[in-house]
Amino acid sequence: MTEPHRAIDVAVIGGGQASLAVGYYLRRTSLAAAILDDQPAPGGAWRHTWPSLRLFSPAQWSSLPGWPMPRDPASAEGYPTRDEALAYLAAYERRYALPVERPVRVRAVHRDGDGFRLDTSDGPRHARALVSATGNWAAPSVPDVPGRADFDGPVIHSATYAGPESFRGRRVVVVGGGNSGAQIVAELSRVADVTWATLAPPHFLPDDVDGRVLFAQATARWRALQEGRAPDPPRSLGDIVMVPPVRDARDRGALVAVPTFTHFTHHGVVWPDGREEHVDAVIFATGFRPALTHLAPLGVIEPDGRVAIARTPSGTRAAGEPMLWLVGYGEWTGFASATLIGVGRSARATVEEIVVALA
């Protein structure tokens, strides 16, 4: 008979960058913690991105707390690839001996006395405090476009886009005016006939603006709020960062967007002017929602799919469940918290609150 797991102080759900940042600060405390990752290997959502994906910042600005991401001396541009990010996250786990258990899927979380019971693929677990850091990858957002069920070709989300080879020589529509859409169009434009469809004209950042500038802006906004000042309007993280492949595509004239189609047909799509066009495949690069279904039994998920956050210093503590924190889901859980460089600040403040709460 398997011995039941003993209760722990803090359970962290998720194995990506947010979980590792929280783990980094938890290891400095005396709290017993476990990081429960449903993936078979390190890397979190980065494991499921396409191979040519580029980060928005040079390596030293794409790092978790305590250890800068190593820079590839062979890269003149300095923007890490997906594989470099994966290698860094795996090495980060080893470097700090973080208490990651995998694969352990947390199916549901229930209140249990003063703490929580986690129903997992490895049996029930009990924790006094909970950090949800599951990110967004597992909940892709796909618009309900009329006629989709009738379309004969593949319709995928960028979450499952694996690269250009299966689309070589085909007519493809990429939907979405953000960074993922731009990078996928840039790559596919070399091997396929690609149309880029967006709801609104895409906004390109200046060539000298990347994640470093966006993080500095988020920091300035955070400091303004801490000091009671009105922050400057944020520059959207949806604006397109001109990483090298995107600059190249722009210079080739490949980044020309058109208003998105109105509906599918059996063999293609219909554009706003009524013109029907045959296409072979459609890729939606239309973003993600928070992956929070495991929290449903707690009754804290709002109609918009988020969890209301309390006005505490961390900016991550749930308003309706004071022993629950949410880290890394985007601006609503801390400025720049969905980025490698930005999540450390939210993670540190979260752990500081947990230590006080469990004292």
Order of alpha helices (4+ residues) and beta strands (2+ residues): beta-alpha-beta-alpha-beta-beta-beta-beta-beta-beta-alpha-beta-alpha-alpha-beta-beta-beta-beta-beta-beta-alpha
